[in-house]
Amino acid sequence: RKGLFESEEREVFHKFQLSTYDAYHCTINPEAGYPFEIFFSKQWDELFSGIFGVPTSQDTLASFHHHTVGSKDGWVHNDFALCSFRENRREDGVNPWYYQCVYEDSSPDQQPNTFKRMRAITLMYYLFNDPWQDDDGGETGLYAGKDKTDLVAKIAPINNRLFAFQVSPFSFHAFLSNKGSSRNTIIQWLHADPAIMLQSYPGHEPVRWPDFQKAR
């Protein structure tokens, strides 16, 4: 109802300031209450931590993503990135990011009173979409490598579908252009201590900002 904004504005959908991701987004306020409170609950975090066997730190970020019809393909990336948080935990121990600091920051000393986490589990919940047809596009593409020719599968944006995957140096994915209708999702990242993530993938380093945002 408030429209789409080209510049960054809280509490409304505003354009990603990236040439590699043609979408609007709005970070979900963790105090918004029902029905979004489930995404910020300890039980939700522990559910996916158990499914994937990843000891999460219960630091999280959830955001609406909206692609207007004809949005361009996204860039192939793996989410294996360092992020910044401030300590602001709820009573159950979950620490949601909500503008306390710059999230897209992998520098060791740029922001005081922050700590680093890595994306460990990605959740994509598709909602408020028109009935999907095979030629509509708007899928999440899964790739065997970082090149667009490495496409191996597509996840269709069917309402009430939850797509989750463990983040790794090899979890390559990208948005595929939507030709038929707009696409709406809730995107959430559950995070873990960088030491745990890097121990799981020896020989690999986290992707740094802004390199993470560059087209592949």
N, C-alpha and C positions, 0 to 999 in steps of 0.2 A: 504493500500500500504506500510505502514511503518512496518507492521508486529505486532506480539504479544510479549510483553516484560514480563519477569518473575519478574523483579524488578520495583519499582515505577519510572515512567517517565512521565512528563507532555506532553500533546499534542499527546500522543500515547496510544494505549490500553495496559494496564499493569495488571498483576494478582492481585486480591484481596489478601491481606496478612492475610487471614482468612481460617482456616481449615473447616469452616462451610458454605462457599460460594464459589463454584467452578466456577469462572467467571473472565473475564477481563473487565476493565472499563476505561473510559476516560471522565473526567469532561469537560463539554462543556464551552468553553470560552464565556462569555456573550458579548464580543465584536466581535464574529464571524460573525454577520450580518445574512442576509437572507440565509436559511429559518428558522434559529433557534431563531431569535429575538423575535418571538411570545412568547416563553417560559419565556422571561424576561420582558414582558410588564405588565404594570399596569392593562390593560384590562383583560389579561389572569388570573392574580391573583384574580381580583375582580369577574370574572365569577365564579370561583370555590368556592370562599368565599361565594358568594351569593347562589350557588346551595346547599351547605352543611350548610349554616347558621353559619359559623365559622369566627369570626373576625380575619383574618390573620394579621400579622405584616409586610407583603410584604418582608420578608427575604426568600430567596429561594436558592436551589441547584438543578442543572440538570446534568445528566450524562448518557453517553452511557454505556450499559451493553451488553457484548457478551459472550454467552455460546457456546463453541465448542461442536461438536457432542459427546454424552456420558458423558456430565458433570453430576456430582453427584447431588442428591437431596439437596436442601438447608435446612436450619434449620427453624423450625416454630417460628415465632416472630411476634410482633405486631406493630413495629415502634414507640412505645410510649416512645421516648427517648429524653433526653436533648442534645442540640448541641451548639456549640460556633460560634459566628459571630463577625466580626469587622464592624464598620460603614463605608460603602463605597457606598452610595446610588447614583443611577442614577437620572437624572433630574425629572423623573416621580415618584420617591419615592421608587422604587424597589431596594432591596439590595442583589445582587447575591453573593453567596460564590464562591470565586475562589482563593484558597490557601492563603488568607490573614492571616489565623490562622489554628490551628488544629480543624477540624469540629467535630470529634468524641471525644468530651471532655465534661464531665459533672461535673468536679471538680470546686469548687467555686473560686479558686485563682491560678490555674496552669498557666493561660495565662493572662498577663496584657492587659488592653485596649480592652477587649472582653466583650460580654454580652451573656446571655443564651436565647435560644429559644427552643421550642419543635416542633417536627414534628406534623402537624395538618391535612394535606391532602396529600395523596400519589397519584401520577399520573403515569401510565404506558402506554407508547405509543409503540405499536409493529410495526416494520418496517424492510425492507430489509430481510425478511424471505422467504424461499421456500414455495410453496403452502402446506398448513397443512393438514395432514390426521389424523384420529382418534387415530392411534397407534404411532404417531410420538413423543408424549410426549412434553416437553418444556412448559407445561401450568403453570399458576400461581394457586397454590392450595389454597383454602380457608378453614379454620378450625374453628370448634366450640370451640376448646380449644388449649392448647399448645402442645398436644401430636399428633404424626403423625397419630394415629388411628382416630383422630377427623375430618378427611377430609370430607367436605360436598359439595364442588363444585370445578370445574376446569374452568379457563379462558384460552381459546386457544389463541396462539400467531398469530392471523390472521392479516395480514398487514393492516395498517391504523385503527386498533382498538385502542380506548383509554379506558382504565380501570382506574377508579378513585374511591377512597374510603376515608371516614373520619377516621382518626387515633384515636384509643381509646385503653383502656386496653384490649379490646376484638377483635381487628381487626387482628386476627392471619392469617398468610399467609406464603407461601414458594414456591420457585422454584421447579418444578418437572422435573426429569431427561429427557433430550431430546435424544431419541434413533434414530430419523430419520434424523434430520438436525440441523444446528446451530440455535441458537435463539438470536435475536437482539431486544433490547428495548431502549427507552429513559425513564429513571426513574427520576422523579422530586418530590421534597418535598416542599410544602408550609408550612411555620412555623407560630407559634403564641406565644404570651407571655405565659410563663409557668403558671402564676397565673390564666389566663383564662382557660387553659387546665385542670388544677387540680381542679378548681372550678366546671368544668363540670362533673368531675368524683370524687366526694368526697370519701375519704378512699383509693384512689389509688395513688401510687407514681410512678414517671418516672423510666423506666428501665435505669440503669446506665451502662456506658461503664467501663470495658470490658464485664460486665455480659450480655449485650445486644447481644454480639457476640458469646456467648457460645452455643453449641448445646443443644437443648432441648430434 
